[in-house]
């Protein structure tokens, strides 16, 4: 597709307002030396732009915009609404949030506003109106950045009242609400809308082994939907004001990967381009980071922006390790490989105070261009300039889709049982990791997505099956597709009420099995999977006790009272096939099942050889660009099929081995 940018944006968050004017000139010199071509500005400037209720002062921002425009930088202009000014909280304390424990917050921090505060909405709208009117005509502004890292969690009276309005729109009547939430349980029947309260620690919240659970999942899931929608309305408010003055420049807000609080598939429909902030920990698997990139690309099915990453280390995780030599470069190319059209950092110059003073930056506290980090940033900047528009807007075709759904995320982790160790993203990642390790491209797909684009759909822990989803999956399989699902799937409807008639509910006919009971295995406990050829492998977490209803057994349990009963099954449905995995196999066991699935579905890896390198593909103008990245701790042989090829990054012949954090880009 056509990229909205003239080149790969390379830059990041820039806060010249934190520094004297003489530092600004030095910044520009260093940015140019490093190949930086863009700057994200004005992210947290509301208090300076508006020192009181009636006064606006854009003099400093005018200087910053003029300087960057004069120096021909691309500008990502933020709206500054991610942190309230102190005067607003002092005069209108209702603009702050009430947290899950019921405490009204005072001024401080950021992400600190109530999304349903009319006062906040009024002042945010007025500020954005001023910004859009003032700067919309500047051709150097290539993107508008609304607020910053929206996050959720307000349980105040404003939100409680707005929740009741949201429920009226969704359900129409109290009778429908009571039916959806099954309020006959524990005598919770509501007879008046005003009886409904926010489900926090003072009401429906429940401590379950130290985890935040709920007495009524239907209420809490709807409240999560409501909070996500409320913040989305905040975003749309600002977006629509900008659009009055600027009809075409892309508008975005920076997302946070698998962040639980917001339904990003719903948000993406309102965004021109998806952007996100990538901050893996020192021990985050590279496959998980790749999955997050693919999720961000999948939100709109198009290239995305990397709005933030650190060039060296973070400051807010328990252990903030330095990125090793070459790691930032490799991580940046991994981002591009999975669909990014930008590489941006937080931050360009390291802050001298505040909680992020030890967060990495292109320019360190020393101010020197002789640091390791600055030299690596400069190397990458030169390489990206050399690549030009080669990869801008390139596609990322895939034959495998993995379903990801925030309603399922919320519902699965609210449920009280069968195991506190059941985590949504961990289950999704297990499946993703198999395809990643075997260089099989994957799309992350919403439950209302176009399944017909894929040979395989993986739907692990599809706990909540909403209206139309079972029918869509049946059509996909009947038309020749291959589906894999398993334990804790087909259990509840959109309100977390069980689909009666036996698990997996509306998927039972499709899967050809009935799950009579679900056994939970505690830490340290395990069963085993036994395949007909004698291959045996451990399984853990949960075990469905299955009965065949047309499916065939591919593996059986090895222990306990259900030894010898089916654990993994395959069912033919129409022209397609459904695999059901009734337990959590270890990595080898899952690979056994997915390997059979991939072979029979005709899904092929990007190259025939096995290699520990990450191999990822983008396609543009009929040309295939393969990225080879070494995220292991040792040099690795380059697959023989690339012998004689040229590395498009350096222009050099492809070497025989690739060192740790080495990168190759090969065009076919």
Residue pairs with C-beta under 8 A, 6 or more apart in sequence:
1 302
1 303
1 393
1 395
2 393
3 303
3 341
3 389
3 392
3 393
4 142
4 143
4 250
4 272
4 273
5 74
5 142
5 143
5 341
5 342
5 392
6 74
6 142
6 389
7 37
7 384
7 385
7 388
7 389
7 392
8 336
8 341
8 342
8 343
8 384
8 387
8 391
8 392
9 37
9 38
9 74
9 76
9 142
9 143
9 305
9 341
9 342
9 343
9 344
10 35
10 36
10 37
10 38
10 342
10 343
10 344
10 380
10 381
10 384
11 31
11 36
11 37
11 38
11 39
11 40
11 73
11 74
11 76
11 344
11 345
11 348
12 36
12 38
12 39
12 40
12 308
12 344
12 345
12 346
12 347
12 348
12 362
13 39
13 40
13 43
13 308
13 344
13 345
13 346
13 347
13 348
14 27
14 39
14 40
14 41
14 347
14 348
14 349
15 41
15 43
15 44
15 347
15 349
15 351
16 23
16 24
16 27
16 41
16 64
16 67
17 45
17 48
17 60
17 61
17 64
18 349
18 351
18 352
19 27
19 349
23 349
24 64
24 67
26 367
27 348
27 349
27 363
28 67
28 71
30 362
30 363
30 369
30 374
31 39
31 73
31 348
31 362
32 71
33 369
33 378
34 362
34 369
34 374
34 377
34 378
34 381
35 377
35 378
35 380
35 381
35 382
35 384
35 385
36 73
36 348
36 362
36 377
36 381
37 73
37 74
38 73
38 74
38 75
38 76
38 142
38 342
38 344
39 68
39 73
39 74
39 75
39 76
39 348
40 76
40 78
40 145
40 307
40 344
41 61
41 64
41 65
41 68
41 75
41 76
41 77
41 78
42 49
42 61
42 64
42 77
42 78
42 79
42 80
42 131
43 78
43 80
43 82
43 145
43 148
44 80
44 82
44 83
44 110
44 148
45 61
45 80
46 80
46 81
46 83
46 84
46 85
46 127
47 83
47 85
47 86
47 87
48 57
48 60
49 56
49 57
49 58
49 61
49 80
49 127
49 130
50 56
50 57
50 85
50 123
50 127
51 57
51 85
51 87
52 87
53 87
53 88
53 91
53 123
56 127
56 130
58 130
58 134
65 75
65 77
65 135
65 138
65 140
68 75
68 140
69 75
69 138
69 140
72 140
73 140
74 140
74 142
75 138
75 140
75 141
75 142
76 141
76 142
76 143
76 144
76 145
76 307
76 344
77 131
77 135
77 141
77 143
77 144
77 145
78 144
78 145
78 146
78 147
78 148
79 124
79 127
79 128
79 131
79 144
79 145
79 146
79 147
79 238
79 242
80 127
80 131
81 124
81 127
81 128
81 146
81 147
81 234
81 238
82 110
82 111
82 147
82 148
82 149
83 109
83 110
83 111
83 112
83 148
84 95
84 96
84 107
84 112
84 113
84 120
86 107
88 95
88 119
88 120
88 123
89 95
89 96
89 106
89 107
90 107
92 117
92 119
93 104
93 106
94 114
94 117
94 119
94 156
94 158
95 113
95 114
95 117
95 119
95 120
96 104
96 105
96 106
96 107
96 112
96 113
96 114
97 104
97 105
97 112
97 113
97 114
97 153
97 154
97 155
97 156
98 104
98 105
98 114
98 154
98 155
98 156
98 157
98 159
98 200
99 105
99 153
99 154
99 155
99 200
100 153
100 155
100 200
100 201
100 205
100 212
101 200
101 201
101 202
102 155
102 200
102 201
102 202
104 156
105 112
110 148
111 148
111 149
111 150
111 151
113 120
114 120
114 154
114 156
114 158
114 159
115 154
115 159
115 227
115 230
115 231
115 233
115 234
116 154
116 156
116 158
116 159
116 161
116 162
116 230
117 158
118 158
120 234
121 234
121 237
124 234
124 237
124 238
125 237
125 238
125 241
128 237
128 238
128 241
128 242
129 241
131 242
132 241
132 242
132 244
132 245
132 246
133 245
135 141
136 242
136 245
136 246
136 249
141 246
141 249
142 249
142 250
143 249
143 250
143 251
143 252
143 273
143 305
144 239
144 242
144 246
144 249
144 250
144 251
144 252
145 252
145 253
145 254
145 275
145 307
146 235
146 238
146 239
146 242
146 251
146 252
146 253
147 234
147 235
147 238
147 253
148 253
148 254
149 254
149 255
149 256
149 277
150 231
150 234
150 235
150 253
150 262
151 256
151 259
151 261
151 262
152 224
152 227
152 228
152 231
152 261
152 262
153 227
153 261
154 227
155 198
155 199
155 200
156 198
159 198
159 226
159 227
159 230
160 196
160 197
160 198
162 226
162 230
163 196
163 198
163 223
163 226
164 193
164 194
164 196
166 222
166 226
166 229
166 230
167 177
167 193
167 196
167 222
167 226
168 193
170 222
171 177
171 180
174 190
174 191
174 192
174 193
177 183
177 190
177 196
178 184
178 189
178 190
180 218
180 222
180 495
180 497
181 188
181 216
181 218
181 219
181 222
181 495
182 216
182 218
182 495
182 497
183 189
183 190
183 216
185 216
186 215
188 216
190 196
196 219
197 203
198 223
199 205
199 214
199 216
199 219
199 220
199 223
204 214
204 215
204 216
204 219
204 220
205 212
205 213
205 214
205 215
206 212
206 213
206 214
206 215
206 416
207 213
208 416
208 420
209 420
211 420
213 414
213 415
213 416
214 220
214 414
217 411
217 414
217 415
217 496
218 495
218 496
218 497
220 410
220 414
221 407
221 410
221 411
221 414
221 495
221 496
222 495
224 261
224 410
225 263
225 407
227 261
228 261
228 262
228 263
228 266
228 267
228 406
229 266
231 262
232 262
232 266
232 267
232 270
235 253
235 267
235 270
235 271
236 270
239 251
239 270
242 249
242 251
243 251
250 272
250 273
251 271
251 272
252 271
252 272
252 273
252 274
252 275
252 305
252 307
253 271
253 275
254 275
254 276
254 277
254 307
254 308
255 262
255 264
255 267
255 274
255 275
255 276
255 277
255 296
255 299
256 276
256 277
257 276
257 277
257 278
257 292
257 295
257 296
258 292
258 295
258 425
260 406
260 409
260 410
260 413
262 406
263 406
263 407
264 274
264 295
264 299
264 406
265 299
265 404
265 405
265 406
265 446
266 406
267 299
268 274
268 299
268 300
271 300
273 300
273 302
273 303
273 304
273 305
274 296
274 297
274 299
274 300
274 302
274 304
274 305
275 304
275 305
275 306
275 307
275 342
276 292
276 296
276 304
276 305
276 306
276 307
277 307
277 308
277 309
277 346
278 289
278 292
278 293
278 306
278 308
278 309
278 331
278 335
279 308
279 309
279 310
279 314
279 317
280 288
280 289
281 317
281 319
282 317
282 319
282 320
282 321
285 429
285 433
286 334
286 614
286 631
287 429
287 432
287 433
287 436
287 437
288 429
288 432
288 433
289 331
289 334
290 334
290 338
290 432
290 436
290 614
290 616
291 428
291 429
291 432
291 433
291 436
291 442
291 444
293 304
293 334
293 335
293 338
293 339
293 340
294 338
294 339
294 396
294 432
294 442
294 443
294 444
295 404
295 444
296 304
296 339
297 303
297 304
297 338
297 339
297 396
297 443
297 444
298 404
298 443
298 444
298 445
298 446
301 443
302 339
303 339
303 340
303 341
303 392
303 393
303 394
303 396
304 339
304 340
304 341
305 340
305 341
305 342
305 344
306 332
306 335
306 340
306 342
306 343
306 344
307 342
307 344
308 344
308 345
308 346
309 328
309 331
309 332
309 335
309 343
309 344
309 345
309 346
310 323
310 345
310 346
310 359
310 360
311 323
311 328
311 345
311 360
311 361
311 362
311 373
311 376
311 377
312 322
312 323
312 328
312 360
312 361
312 373
313 320
313 321
313 322
313 323
313 358
313 359
313 360
314 320
314 359
314 360
315 355
315 356
315 357
315 358
315 359
315 360
316 355
316 356
316 359
320 358
323 331
323 360
324 660
324 661
325 372
325 376
325 661
326 376
326 659
326 660
326 661
326 662
327 661
328 373
328 376
328 377
328 380
329 376
329 379
329 380
329 661
329 663
330 629
330 630
330 631
330 661
330 662
330 663
332 343
332 380
333 627
333 629
333 663
333 665
334 614
334 616
334 627
334 629
334 631
335 343
336 343
336 391
336 618
336 627
337 614
337 616
337 617
337 618
337 627
337 629
338 396
338 616
339 394
339 396
339 618
341 391
341 392
341 393
343 380
343 384
345 361
345 362
345 377
346 359
346 361
347 356
347 359
347 360
347 361
347 362
348 361
348 362
348 363
349 361
349 362
349 363
350 357
350 359
350 360
350 361
350 363
350 364
350 365
351 357
351 359
351 361
352 365
360 373
362 373
362 374
362 377
363 374
364 371
364 373
364 374
368 374
369 375
369 378
383 649
383 650
386 649
387 648
387 649
387 665
390 620
390 625
390 648
391 618
391 620
391 625
393 620
394 618
394 619
394 620
394 625
395 618
395 619
395 620
396 441
396 443
396 617
396 618
396 619
397 441
397 617
397 619
398 441
398 442
398 443
398 454
399 440
399 441
399 454
399 455
399 456
399 603
400 435
400 440
400 441
400 442
400 443
400 454
400 455
400 456
400 457
400 458
400 603
401 442
401 443
401 444
401 445
401 449
401 451
401 453
401 454
401 456
401 457
401 458
402 428
402 431
402 432
402 442
402 443
402 444
402 445
402 457
402 458
402 459
402 460
403 445
403 446
403 447
403 449
403 457
403 458
403 459
403 462
404 428
404 444
404 445
404 446
405 446
405 447
405 462
405 464
407 464
407 466
407 494
408 424
408 447
408 461
408 462
408 463
408 464
409 424
409 425
411 463
411 464
411 492
411 496
412 422
412 424
412 461
412 463
412 464
412 488
413 422
413 423
413 424
414 496
415 463
415 496
417 520
418 518
418 519
418 520
418 542
419 520
419 521
419 541
419 542
421 523
421 541
422 461
422 488
422 541
422 542
424 461
427 460
427 461
427 584
428 460
428 461
430 460
430 584
430 587
430 590
431 458
431 460
431 484
431 590
431 594
432 442
433 587
434 587
434 590
434 591
434 594
435 441
435 442
435 594
436 442
436 614
438 598
438 605
439 605
439 606
439 607
439 611
439 614
439 615
439 616
440 598
440 603
440 604
440 605
440 606
441 606
441 616
441 617
443 453
443 454
445 451
445 454
445 457
447 462
447 466
447 469
447 472
448 468
448 469
448 472
451 457
451 472
451 473
451 475
451 476
451 481
452 476
452 479
452 481
454 481
455 481
455 482
455 601
455 602
455 603
456 481
456 482
456 483
456 484
456 597
456 598
456 601
456 603
457 473
457 476
457 481
457 482
457 483
457 484
458 483
458 484
458 485
459 473
459 483
459 484
459 485
459 489
460 484
460 485
460 486
460 489
460 581
461 486
461 487
461 488
461 489
462 469
462 485
462 489
462 490
462 507
463 488
463 489
463 490
463 491
463 492
464 491
464 492
464 493
464 494
464 496
465 489
465 490
465 491
465 492
465 493
465 499
465 505
465 506
465 507
466 493
466 494
467 493
467 494
469 506
470 490
470 505
470 506
470 507
470 510
473 483
473 507
473 510
474 509
474 510
474 573
474 574
476 483
476 576
477 483
477 510
477 573
477 574
477 575
477 576
477 577
477 578
478 573
478 574
478 575
478 576
479 574
479 575
479 576
480 574
480 575
480 576
481 576
482 576
482 577
482 578
482 579
482 597
482 600
482 601
483 510
483 576
483 577
483 578
483 579
484 578
484 579
484 580
484 581
484 593
484 594
484 597
485 504
485 507
485 511
485 578
485 579
485 580
485 581
486 544
486 580
486 581
486 582
486 583
487 515
487 518
487 542
487 543
487 544
487 581
487 582
487 583
487 584
488 518
488 542
489 504
489 507
490 499
490 503
490 504
490 505
490 506
490 507
490 508
490 511
491 498
491 499
491 503
491 504
491 505
492 498
492 499
492 505
493 499
498 505
499 505
499 506
501 508
502 508
502 514
502 515
502 516
503 514
503 515
503 516
503 518
503 544
504 511
504 513
504 515
504 580
508 514
508 549
509 549
509 573
510 571
510 573
510 578
511 551
511 569
511 571
511 578
511 580
512 548
512 549
512 550
512 551
512 569
512 571
512 573
512 578
512 580
513 546
513 547
513 548
513 549
513 551
513 566
513 569
513 571
513 580
513 582
514 546
514 547
514 549
515 544
515 545
515 546
515 582
516 545
516 546
516 547
517 544
517 545
518 542
518 543
518 544
518 545
519 542
519 543
519 544
519 545
519 560
519 562
520 541
520 542
521 527
521 540
521 541
521 542
521 543
525 540
526 538
526 539
526 540
527 538
527 539
527 540
527 543
527 557
527 558
527 559
527 560
527 583
528 536
528 537
528 538
528 539
528 557
528 558
528 559
529 536
529 537
529 538
529 539
529 555
529 556
529 557
529 558
529 567
529 568
529 583
529 585
529 589
530 536
530 555
530 556
530 557
530 558
531 554
531 555
531 592
532 554
535 592
536 558
537 585
537 586
537 588
537 589
537 592
538 585
538 586
538 589
539 557
539 567
539 583
539 584
539 585
539 586
539 589
540 583
540 584
540 586
541 583
541 584
542 583
542 584
543 557
543 560
543 562
543 567
543 582
543 583
544 567
544 582
544 583
545 562
545 565
546 565
546 566
546 567
546 569
546 580
546 582
547 566
548 566
548 569
550 571
551 566
551 569
551 570
551 571
551 578
551 580
552 569
552 570
552 571
553 566
553 567
553 568
553 569
554 568
554 569
554 570
554 579
554 593
554 596
555 566
555 567
555 568
555 589
555 593
556 563
556 564
556 565
556 566
556 567
557 563
557 564
557 565
557 567
557 583
566 582
567 581
567 582
567 583
568 579
568 580
568 581
568 582
568 583
568 585
568 593
569 579
569 580
569 582
570 577
570 578
570 579
570 580
571 577
571 578
571 580
572 578
577 597
577 600
577 601
579 593
579 597
581 590
581 593
585 592
585 593
597 603
605 615
606 615
606 616
606 617
606 626
607 615
607 626
607 639
607 641
608 641
609 639
609 640
609 641
611 636
611 637
611 639
612 630
612 632
612 636
613 628
613 629
613 630
613 632
613 636
613 638
613 639
613 658
614 627
614 628
614 629
614 630
614 631
615 626
615 627
615 628
616 626
616 627
616 629
617 624
617 625
617 626
617 627
618 624
618 625
618 627
619 625
623 667
623 668
624 667
624 668
625 648
625 665
625 666
625 667
625 668
626 665
626 666
626 667
626 668
627 663
627 664
627 665
628 638
628 639
628 642
628 658
628 663
628 664
628 665
628 666
629 661
629 662
629 663
629 664
630 636
630 658
630 659
630 660
630 661
630 662
630 663
631 660
631 661
632 660
633 660
634 660
635 657
635 658
635 659
635 660
635 662
636 657
636 658
637 656
637 657
637 658
638 654
638 655
638 656
638 657
638 658
638 664
642 654
642 664
642 666
643 654
644 653
644 654
645 653
645 654
645 666
646 652
646 653
646 654
646 666
647 653
647 654
647 664
647 665
647 666
648 665
648 666
648 667
649 663
649 664
649 665
654 664
654 666
658 664
